């Protein structure tokens, strides 16, 4: 797969998100317009979208989006899947050929469920069983890249400006209750199809603006727990850290934010509430190698919700807004105003303070 952008360039990137708390599904056209406003924050080396609620007819099955460099990689991957999963449906992901998007890999979609006897023999739950299989494909099958594998969600990404990526994937034809988008401006890593944002594992997806200076330490930590970082971008490790902390350690997303963007020790020491001081000290000591250093703002999509988070010093822009049951997040206020001219409120979240929104109880997940 062709890699571009080997030279270092100044930092940019754009993120945007739209979340409907009432569960109403909206067209991808809105998120396309939002991210397109920030065209100059990216350079055409990566764009992408994550959407939730887009596959209601297959909501109980894992939806795989896979890039292939070759037909042989597809055949090998399908043999791998057939031994471990019941493939309910498979097809090419429909695209609209555009001059702006070139060198496209083979792009396929699968709806799968673990084979009952294989799942039983593995002594794993279905999420761990599936995540190990997907990490295995990325790490062992040359030319195959699983870019999303959650239920009732999907990632659509490519080398290109995000609005061109949206046109390529016909994003306006999908409807979901949650959308995130990314326009990439690579700094230390190459621009290539599987390295575009969002990054995803199971129901989690991450878009990120910034640079993770703690990448090597974070990567070594997650690889001790069975994850393999094979997609050449620091954002991949954020996804694996959040998966480990939530799914395998049982932390809430709010607690995850307190781990990856932990308060400074001086801030913790100055807290008057002894119980809170002890709780944050425990999280920082217990998960010290999961602390992210460097400038960042991220949007985390998950089934039934979305989280927005800045680094502790707020070194990357992040704006939030609300209009009724709809929440908006973006690198710039203009990207919100283009789709909602009159929000009920608009604010800049504090550094290290997560904003988490979820579906109303009656909306379900």
Secondary structure by P-SEA (a helix, b strand, c coil): ccccccccccbbbbbbbccccccccccaaaaaaaaaaaccccccccccccccccccccccbbbbbbbbccaaaaaaaaaaaaaccccccccccbbbbbcccccccbbbbbbbbccaaaaaaacccaaaaaaaaaaaaacccccccccccccccccccccccaaaaaaaaccccccccbbbbbbbbccccccccccccccccccbbbbbcccccaaaaaaaaaaaaccccccccaaaaaaaaaaaacccccccaaaaaaacccccaaaaaacccaaaaaaaaaaaaacccccccccbbbbbbcccbbbbbbcccccbbbbbbbcccbbbbcccaaaaaaccccccbbbbbcccbbbbbbccccccc
